[in-house]
């Protein structure tokens, strides 16, 4: 079992940057695909980015491509989301999630077995 704890959210002005962190417990962190999702008020949870086990393969939602970067440090059991050029529409609760490496695509929330509690990101315009 994996426990995930996000941090790094906060209030930032449009055009600014934030780095979200996700700390994972357990000795098998490196065996999981890690993803970031977000949920804005009144909207469904949506895919943001995922990174495969070795960190060599990543994918992003079109809405964040070129602005966000996902990375991981398997030695530290950490995954990160560097967010730049933030927009008001990036305001949401951001969730870290872990999936077993059985699939070819990880954009769907139903691929992920473990979820963090979320961290709020608010971008003021």
C-alpha positions in Angstrom: 0.0 0.0 0.0 1.1 3.5 -0.8 0.3 6.6 1.2 0.6 10.0 -0.6 0.9 13.5 0.9 0.9 16.6 -1.3 2.3 19.9 -0.3 3.3 23.2 -2.0 0.0 24.6 -2.9 -1.0 28.2 -2.2 -2.0 31.5 -3.6 -0.1 32.9 -6.6 -0.6 35.7 -9.1 -1.3 34.9 -12.8 2.0 34.4 -14.6 3.7 33.1 -11.5 5.1 29.7 -10.6 4.6 27.0 -7.9 6.1 23.6 -7.3 3.9 20.9 -5.9 5.5 18.0 -4.1 4.1 14.5 -3.3 5.7 12.4 -0.6 5.1 8.7 -0.9 5.4 6.0 1.8 6.4 2.4 1.2 9.4 0.6 -0.3 7.8 0.0 -3.7 7.4 3.6 -4.8 9.6 3.1 -7.9 7.2 0.4 -9.2 4.3 2.8 -9.6 3.3 5.2 -12.3 2.6 8.5 -10.7 0.1 11.1 -11.8 -1.2 14.5 -11.0 -4.9 15.4 -11.3 -6.9 18.5 -10.4 -10.5 19.3 -9.6 -11.9 22.8 -9.8 -15.2 23.7 -7.9 -18.2 22.3 -9.8 -16.0 20.4 -12.2 -14.9 16.8 -12.6 -11.5 15.7 -11.6 -9.2 16.0 -14.7 -5.9 14.6 -15.7 -2.8 16.9 -15.6 0.3 14.7 -16.0 1.8 11.3 -15.4 5.3 9.9 -15.2 6.3 6.3 -15.7 8.5 4.4 -13.3 11.9 5.3 -14.5 10.9 8.9 -15.2 11.8 8.5 -18.8 8.3 8.8 -20.1 5.8 11.6 -19.3 2.5 12.9 -20.7 0.5 16.0 -20.2 -2.9 17.4 -20.7 -3.0 19.8 -23.6 -4.1 22.6 -21.3 -0.8 22.4 -19.3 1.7 21.3 -22.0 4.7 23.6 -22.1 3.9 25.2 -18.8 4.0 22.2 -16.3 6.7 19.7 -15.8 6.3 16.4 -13.8 9.3 14.7 -12.3 10.2 12.1 -9.7 13.0 11.1 -7.4 12.7 7.4 -6.7 15.5 7.6 -4.1 13.5 10.1 -2.1 10.0 8.6 -2.8 9.0 12.0 -4.2 7.1 13.2 -7.3 6.9 16.9 -8.3 4.8 19.1 -10.4 6.6 22.4 -11.5 3.9 24.8 -12.7 4.8 28.0 -14.5 2.9 30.7 -16.4 0.0 30.0 -14.2 -3.5 31.1 -15.2 -6.7 31.7 -13.3 -8.1 28.5 -14.9 -5.4 26.5 -13.2 -7.1 27.1 -9.9 -8.1 23.8 -8.4 -7.3 21.2 -5.8 -4.4 19.2 -7.1 -4.1 15.5 -6.3 -1.2 13.1 -6.5 -2.0 9.5 -7.4 -0.2 6.1 -7.9 -1.0 3.4 -10.4 0.3 0.0 -11.0 2.3 -0.4 -14.3 -0.3 -2.6 -16.1 -1.6 -0.1 -18.7 -0.5 1.6 -21.8 -2.2 4.9 -20.9 -2.6 6.7 -17.6 -4.8 9.6 -18.4 -7.9 8.1 -16.7 -8.4 8.5 -13.0 -9.7 4.9 -12.8 -6.1 3.7 -13.5 -5.0 4.9 -10.1 -5.3 2.9 -6.9 -3.9 5.4 -4.4 -4.6 9.1 -3.9 -3.4 11.9 -1.7 -5.7 14.3 0.1 -5.0 17.2 -2.3 -3.5 20.6 -2.1 -5.2 23.8 -3.1 -3.8 26.0 -5.8 -5.3 29.4 -6.3 -4.3 31.7 -9.1 -5.4 35.3 -8.9 -5.9 37.2 -12.1 
